[in-house]
């Protein structure tokens, strides 16, 4: 059983897309299709504006399957820029309501919080980080194959019983995220 059965159908690996919209955008035309910037879906929001590398604006999807949802009339997501600017937009200027996973020094965050528009909360993160570890030697070729299971990594030799069935293993851990939210 494959835990990621859905991967070929979503994200960067591929998508199930409506034929009637994308049929004319095949081959080389697919990369430049204006439809790439007009997402289609059945979720709670519709994207009304998208600026790659900058921002996205969403409004309620009036055809959403659950009555009386979603709860916000409009959602703006701001990307790009740096972590200090994101923290400043919540804590000091109040331009935004939430900043996630701020990789900013505590002293800088505390100084920005003095602006009185927001507060810093530390909580367990919802994100998962994944580390791929190659337990084989990528520089040694065995039977015409690099990273062969027959060539253990010189700095991480493992007993035969603990070797993975493929050349890499996956480890996950939960991350701790710092977030900024509006002051109450």
HUDA-V247060 format. One line per field, one symbol per residue. phi: phi as a letter, one per 40 degrees, with the letter a starting at -180 (. if undefined). burial: I if it has 9 or more other C-alpha atoms within 8 Angstrom, else O. A space follows every 10 residues. Layout:
BEGIN
phi = ???
burial = ???
END
This chain:
BEGIN
phi = .ccbdcdcbb gcciacbccc cbdcbbgccc cbccccbbdb abccbbcbaa bdgbaabbbc ccbccbcgbc cbcabbbbbg gbcccccccc cbcgcbcabb fccbcdcccc cccccgcabc bbaccccbbb bbbccbcccb bbfgbcfccc bccccbcbcd cccccbcbbb bbacbbbbbb bccb
burial = OOOOOOIOII OOOIIOOOOO OIOOIOOOOI OOOOOOOOOO OOOIIIIOOI OOOIIIIIII IOOIOOOOOO OOOOOOOOOO OOIIOIIIII IIIIOOIIIO OIOOOOOIIO OIIOIIIIII OOOOIOOIOO OOOIIIIIOI IIOOOIIIIO IIIOOOOOOO OOOOOOIIIO OOOIIOIIII IIOO
END
